[in-house]
């Protein structure tokens, strides 16, 4: 069974429940967005993540999946995630085998973010857009989706007590919405499932 088939089977068990972060939002006014969880097809699969430039207005310097809001010309969420990944890191949609989608994640910034899980060949030569991506890197799948590798935190921000997840990969901090999407998917995959 291929890695894409394994992931399709694991994602088929999701029931579509939405897991939000702790900031209130009006579900009717959320804007749709999609991110691409690109899993490398190797003996020990990895996941591609990006580091946003430090000078950006929002989420400066944060680790993120390639992705963004849905545009009117996007056929669906999958098309949006593929378009964003091509724009941000130069991932050609022809190199992608779509495995499925995870549960939407509601961000406190007003987005309903759907993770699109795909399998890609290992060692692709990416061409990141410097306006959107400072760097890209690969994290082993088993590290990223192991609950033992993330921790739960709370902090005051903009007058509210906020809750968030946090994990490290080498010197890179993965937290906020990106960590929330990872934790949601890790909690929803069948118990003991590994890529």
C-alpha positions in Angstrom: 0.0 0.0 0.0 1.4 3.4 -1.0 1.9 6.2 1.5 -0.9 8.2 -0.3 -3.3 5.2 0.1 -2.4 4.9 3.8 -3.0 8.6 4.4 -6.3 8.4 2.4 -7.5 5.6 4.7 -6.5 7.5 7.9 -8.2 10.7 6.7 -11.3 8.8 5.7 -12.0 8.2 9.4 -12.4 11.9 10.2 -16.0 12.9 10.9 -15.7 16.6 10.0 -15.9 18.0 13.5 -14.4 21.5 13.7 -11.8 22.1 16.4 -11.4 25.8 17.1 -8.8 27.8 18.9 -10.0 29.5 22.0 -10.8 32.9 20.6 -14.5 33.5 19.9 -15.5 33.8 16.3 -18.8 34.0 14.4 -18.8 30.8 12.3 -21.0 32.5 9.7 -18.5 35.3 9.0 -15.3 33.2 8.8 -13.3 33.5 5.6 -12.2 30.2 4.0 -8.5 29.4 3.7 -6.5 26.3 3.0 -3.0 25.1 3.8 -1.0 22.3 2.2 0.5 19.6 4.4 3.0 18.1 2.0 4.3 14.7 3.1 7.5 13.5 1.5 7.3 10.0 0.1 10.4 8.4 1.7 11.0 5.6 4.1 10.8 8.0 7.0 8.3 10.6 5.6 8.6 14.3 6.4 6.4 17.3 6.2 7.3 20.6 4.5 7.0 23.8 6.5 8.0 27.4 5.8 9.4 30.2 7.8 7.7 33.5 7.1 9.9 36.6 6.6 10.6 38.8 9.6 9.4 42.0 8.0 5.8 40.8 7.2 3.0 42.7 8.8 1.2 39.7 10.2 2.7 36.5 11.7 6.2 37.8 11.0 8.9 35.1 11.3 6.4 32.4 12.2 6.5 28.8 10.9 3.6 28.0 8.6 2.3 25.5 6.1 2.1 26.9 2.6 -1.4 28.3 2.1 -3.8 31.2 2.2 -7.3 32.4 1.6 -9.6 31.1 -1.1 -9.7 33.2 -4.2 -12.8 33.5 -6.4 -11.1 31.6 -9.3 -10.2 28.6 -7.0 -12.4 25.6 -7.9 -12.3 24.3 -4.3 -10.1 24.2 -1.2 -7.7 21.7 -2.7 -7.1 23.9 -5.7 -6.5 26.9 -3.4 -4.0 25.0 -1.3 -2.1 23.8 -4.4 -2.1 27.3 -5.9 -0.8 28.8 -2.7 2.0 26.2 -2.5 3.0 26.8 -6.1 3.1 30.6 -5.4 5.0 30.3 -2.1 7.5 27.5 -2.6 7.2 26.6 -6.3 5.6 23.2 -5.7 4.3 22.0 -9.1 0.8 20.6 -8.7 1.9 17.8 -11.1 4.2 16.5 -8.4 1.3 16.1 -5.9 -0.9 13.1 -5.0 -3.8 14.4 -3.0 -4.6 12.1 0.0 -7.5 14.1 1.5 -8.4 16.9 3.8 -8.4 17.3 7.6 -10.9 19.0 9.8 -11.2 22.8 9.4 -9.5 24.9 12.0 -11.1 28.2 13.1 -8.5 30.8 13.8 -9.0 33.8 16.1 -8.1 36.0 13.1 -11.4 35.0 11.4 -10.4 32.2 9.0 -11.8 28.6 8.6 -8.6 26.9 7.6 -8.8 23.5 5.9 -5.6 21.4 5.8 -5.1 19.5 2.5 -2.8 16.5 2.9 -0.8 15.5 -0.1 2.2 13.2 -0.8 5.1 14.5 -2.8 8.3 12.9 -4.1 11.3 13.4 -1.8 14.0 15.9 -2.4 12.1 18.3 -4.8 14.0 21.5 -5.7 11.7 24.2 -4.4 11.9 27.8 -5.5 10.5 29.9 -2.6 9.0 33.4 -3.2 11.2 35.7 -1.0 8.1 38.0 -0.4 6.3 35.2 1.3 8.9 32.6 2.5 12.3 33.2 4.2 13.1 29.5 4.3 11.6 26.1 4.0 12.4 22.9 5.9 11.3 19.4 6.4 10.3 17.9 9.7 9.9 14.1 10.2 6.2 13.1 10.1 6.5 11.0 13.3 8.1 13.9 15.2 5.5 16.4 14.0 2.5 14.3 14.8 3.7 12.8 18.1 1.7 14.3 21.0 4.8 13.9 23.2 6.5 16.6 21.2 4.1 19.5 21.8 3.1 21.3 24.9 0.1 23.4 25.9 0.6 27.0 27.1 -1.5 30.0 28.1 -0.6 33.7 27.9 -2.3 37.0 28.1 -2.6 38.7 24.7 -4.8 41.7 23.7 -6.5 41.6 27.1 -7.4 37.9 26.9 -6.0 34.7 28.3 -5.0 32.8 25.2 -4.3 29.0 24.9 -1.9 27.6 22.3 0.3 24.7 21.5 4.0 24.9 21.0 6.7 22.5 19.7 10.3 22.7 18.6 12.1 21.2 15.7 15.8 21.9 16.0 16.0 25.7 16.5 12.5 26.4 15.0 9.5 27.1 17.1 6.2 25.8 15.7 3.2 27.3 17.5 -0.1 29.1 17.1 -2.4 28.2 14.2 0.2 25.9 12.6 0.7 23.9 15.8 -3.1 23.9 16.4 -3.7 22.4 12.9 -1.0 19.7 13.6 -2.4 18.9 17.0 -6.0 18.6 15.6 -4.8 16.2 12.9 -2.7 14.2 15.3 -5.6 13.8 17.7 -7.9 12.7 14.9 -5.7 10.2 13.1 -6.5 6.6 14.2 -4.7 5.6 17.4 -1.2 4.3 16.8 -1.3 5.4 13.1 2.1 6.3 11.7 3.2 7.2 8.2 
